[in-house]
């Protein structure tokens, strides 16, 4: 911008100088001007002609018009640069607003109930929408399995198949901002031997799954979860939920 002001100042100065020169010629109009010889350069003609042109590639260009063209081009490029910067600023503001307002679903451990004569192991998860806008098309898939090692190996296959469409087994819901809901995963019935090994710390539960949903900006999102569960031998002691190294991420 400083360069544009300098060019504009030069343009105005040149134009003012030309006007002063014309006034000077008018004042001196009552004097007899010497004969002008076109075969001689301006310097040899006594400087009677005030040149308003410069030579460029064999062409005579008027100085004021040339400066005006240059200034107009510079102004055009500055306008384009300002438009581009404003466009990027608006796009950045839109992305920032989306990140601040979109739905964020998280999965937290809650508790479990033990197997009894009439009941299987139940594991309860807390699903929370931590965002400021609703989450739509919320689908929760989960599974529980028995492990003989509390460390889930790297590269474990966490893939899960959703229930086929039209079977009535799929569950789809929506979640309002700050809404919490409980999801239950039910295990299989364990034998007496498995129950003994479970309370002795030789067997472990692995609860895993994913939550898929769409935010208000029509973007598909996924939250994965994976817990290894240590069942205490004493029913009065709390069960330990441990997040695994993998499959605890979100988009």
N, C-alpha and C positions, 0 to 999 in steps of 0.2 A: 504493500500500500504506500510506503514512503517513496518508492520509486515512481509510482503513478503520480504522486503529488509533484515530484521533481520535474517529470515530463510535462505536466500541466503548467507548471510555473515557467518552464522554458518556452512553451507555446504562447503563453500570454505575454512574456517578455519580448519575444520575436514580433508578435503582432503589434505591440505598443511601439517598438522601435520603428517598424515600418510606417506607422501613422505619424510619428514625430518627423520622420524623414520626409514624408509627403507634405507636412506642414511647413517644413523648412524650405522646400522647393517652392511652395506657394508664396511664402514671404519674399523670397528672392525672385519672384516672377517678373518684377519690373526691371530687372537687369537683363542685359542681352546675353543669352547663353552662347557659348562657343559652339562652332560647328562640330557635329558629331561624325566621326569617321568610323563606319562599321567594320572596316578592315583592321582597326586597332582594338586591342583589349581594353577593358574598362579602366584599368590603371592608367593607360596612355590617353584616355579621353578626359582626364582631369577628375574622374570620379563623379561625373554628372549623373550617371545612371546608377541607381542603388539596386543592386542585384537581390531579387527575392527567390532565386532559383539556385539549385545545386545540380551538379552533373552526376549521374549514376548509370553506368553501363551504356554510355553514349546518349542518354536521355536527360532532358532538362525537367526537373521536378520542382514544383513550388514548395518552398520550405514549410510554410504554414499548413498547407494541405497534407504534406507528408507527415508532419508531426501529429496532425489530427487523426490520420489513419493509424499511425503507430499507437497513439493513445487509445483509440477505439478498440484496437486489437487487444491491447493490454487489459482494458476494462472488460472485454468479452471473456478473456481467459480467467481473470479474477472472479468474474461472476460464475463461470463454470466450476471453478475450484470451490467457491463458497457453497454452491448447490450440492456438490459431491460431499463436502464435509457435513453439511446439514443432513443430507440423506443418511450418511453413516451414523450420525448422532441419533437420528430418529430410530433407525434399526436397532442400535445398541440399547436405546431406552425401551423399545418393545421387548427385547430379549430379557432385559433386567426385570421388567414388570412381570413377564411370564415366569421367570425363576422365583420371584417373590410371591406370586399369587397361586401358582399351580398346586395341585394335590400331591402330597407326599405320604405314601402309606408305609408304615413300619409294622414289624411283627415282633412282639415281646412274649417272653415266657410268663406263664402265670402259675399254674399248679397242676396236679394230677390226682386221680383217685385210683386206688389199688384194686386188683382183681379180687373178687369174692365169689361166692357160690352162684350168685345171680348177676354178676357184673364182670365185665372185662376191664382191663386197664384203660383209663380215659386220660387224655392229655389235652389241656386247655391252653389255647393261645389267645393273646390279646392283639387284635388288629386295630390300628389307629390311623386316621387320616390327619396328619399334622399340618396340612396345607390350609389355605384360606379360601379355596373353591372346592366344589364337590368332585368326587371321583365316580365315574360312570363305568358300567360294564365290568364291575368287580367280580372276578372269579378266583376262588381259592382252591388249590389242589394241595393235598398233604398225604403223607404216608408214614407209617411207623414200622420199624424192623428191628430185629435182634442182632447185636454185634457181640463178638467174642473179644474184641479189642476196642478200647475207648478212643483210639486214634483212627479217625477215618482216613484211609489212604489217599494220597494226592492222585487226582485223576479219577476219583470215584464217579460213577455214572449217576448223575442226579436227574436225569430226564424222567418225565412223567407224561402219561397220556391222558388227555382230557376225555371225559365221557362223550360218546358219540352224540351228535346233534339229533334232536327229535326223540331221544329215549326218555326224556323227563328226568334224567339223573343229574344233569348240569344245574348248578345253582349260580344265578347271576343277580347282583344287587348293586346298589349305589350307596355312597357314603358321603354324608354332609361334612363340612369343615369341622374339625375337632371331634368328630364322632368316633366312638370306640365300640367295638363289637367283639364277642367271644367266639372263637372257632374251636371245635372239638375234633380231635383225632382219636379213633378207637383202635386199640391193638387187638391181636389175636389171643385166644386163650392159651395160657402157658401150662405146661405140665408141672407136676410137683417137683420134679428134678430141676426144671428150668427156674422155678421160683426160688429154690434153695440156692442155685448158682447166682441168681440175680441179687439176692440180699448179701451174698458173700463177696460180691464184687467181681464175679467171673463173667457175667453177662451184662449187657448194657442196651438201653433203648436208643434208637436213632430216629428222631422225628425231623422230617424235612418236607419241603414243598415250595410253592411259589404263589404269589398274588399278582395277577395281571389286571390292568385297568386302563381306562382312558381318562386323561385330564380334560379340563374345559377348553383346551386349545387343540383338541383332537389328536393328541400325541399318545401313542401306546406306551405304557410304562409297565415295568415288572419289578417286583420285590421278591428276592429269594431268601429262604431261611433254612437253617440246619442246626439242630441241637443234639448233643449226646447227653443222655439223662442217666444220672447215677441214683439208684434207688437205695435209700438207707435201710439197714436191717431193722431199725426201730421205727415203727409207724408214727411215733410222735416227733421224729426228726424230719426236717424239710428235705425234699428231693432236690438234688443239685442239677440245674440246667446249664450246660456248657456249650457255647457257640463254637462251631467247628471253624477250621482255618479257611475253608472254601465255602462257597454257596451262601454267603451272607452279604449280598450286595444288592444294589437297586439301580434303576435307570430313571 
